Each structure stands twice: as C-alpha cells, then as structure tokens.
Amino acid sequence: RHHGTVPHRSCPGTSQQNGRAERKHRHILDTIRALLILPPVLSVFGEKLLSPLFSLSIVFLLLPSIISLPMNVYMVLLLIIVLSRYLVVLALFFFNLMSVQSWNLV
C-alpha cells in the first residue's frame, strides 16, 4: 500500500512533465519532432518551428475562454510577429512588381 501517496515517475533528462506550461512546451517540441521527420513538407528548421506555434496561436485566439489574459496577449503578439514576416515579403513582392511594371505610388 502507498498510504495515500501516489508515485509519479518521469523520464530522466527531460523537463518537468506535470505542469501546464511544461505540457504545452512538450507538445510544441513533439510537433516539431514530427515535422522534422517529413523533410519535403518544410525545408527550413525555422519554418518547422513557426508552423506549430502559428497554429497553436490561432487555436488560442479562437478559444479565449480557456486561457488567461496574459497568455492571450502573448499569443496576439506572437501572431503579429509571425504575420509581419509574411507582410514584409508581400510588400517587397509588390514593390518589385511595381518597378518591373513601371508603376508609381502616386
């Protein structure tokens, strides 16, 4: 008998596995490891890292009732950072297209 105590075991060399933040961290790392197995999907490690973070941030923004306000603010900032990268690429594409087509901004 354990006399009211419940034994918990975790893998050595890993972070704590019982907290909410640790579970989220482990989920992100497991998703990245799964994406690393599929090289044709995403060729750059940074893309593999941003992909699950971006999808998780959208999920957390769509379900704000399950997260607290500071986490929601953090996810909004993360979404802005991720989207700003693609907006810069889009802006550079259009400026390049405008120079090829000889269009003006005015």
N, C-alpha and C positions, 0 to 999 in steps of 0.2 A: 504494500500500500504506500501511497505517496503522502498521506496525511494532509490533504488539502493543497499540495503543491503540484503544479503541472510542469513536467520537464520540457524545456524547449531546446532544440538543437538547431544550429545554423552551420553553414559551410565556412570553414576557416579561410581567412584571406579575403573575405567579402565584407561589404559594409553591413550595418545593422539591417535586419530584414523584417522588423516588426513595426516600424513607424510609417506614417502616411507618406512623408517625404521620401523615405528610403524605398517604399514600394513604387512610387512614381519614378524615382531615379532608376530603379532596376528595370521597370517597364520600358523606359526610354532606351536603356542600354541593350536590352533584349531585342527591341525593334531594330536598332542599328545593327546588331549582330546578324539578324535575319536578313537585313538588306545587304550586308556585306557578302552574303552567300550568292546573291544574284548580281553578278557584275554587269550584265547588259542593261539592267534597269537604270542605274545611276552610275556614272563613271568616276565621279569625284567624291572623296570621303565627306567633304563639307556638305555636298548635296544630300548625302545619305544621313548626315546629322540633322540638317534643317528639315528634311521631309517629315520625320515623325514629330518633331517639335511643332512644325506648322500645323499638321493635322490635329495634334493634341490641343493647340491653342484655339483652333476653330471649335473643337468639341467643348472646351471650357467656356468659350464665349457664348455658345448656343445654350449651354446649361448653367446659367449663373447661380441658380438656386443651390447647387451642390458645392460651391466653392465660396470662400470668404472674399471680402472686398480687396484686401491687399493682393491676393493671388489673381483676382480678376484684373486689377490694374497692371500687374506684372505681365499677364498674358496679352493685354492690349498693347503694351509697349513692345513685347516680343513680336506681335503681329505687325506693328508699324515698322519695326526694324527689318523684318523679312520682306514685307511688301515694298519698302523703299528701295531695296536692291533691284527688284524687278521693274520698278518705276524708273529708275535711273537707266536701266538697259533699254526700256521702251522709249524714253526721251532721247537717248543717244541714237537709237534707230531712226526716229522721226527727224532729228536734226540732220543725220546723214542722208536720209531720203530727200529732205528739202534742199540740201546742197547739190545732190545729183539732179534733181528736177529744176533747179534754179528758182526756187520759190523764196519769197521774202516773208518775214514775220509780220510785216505791216500790210 
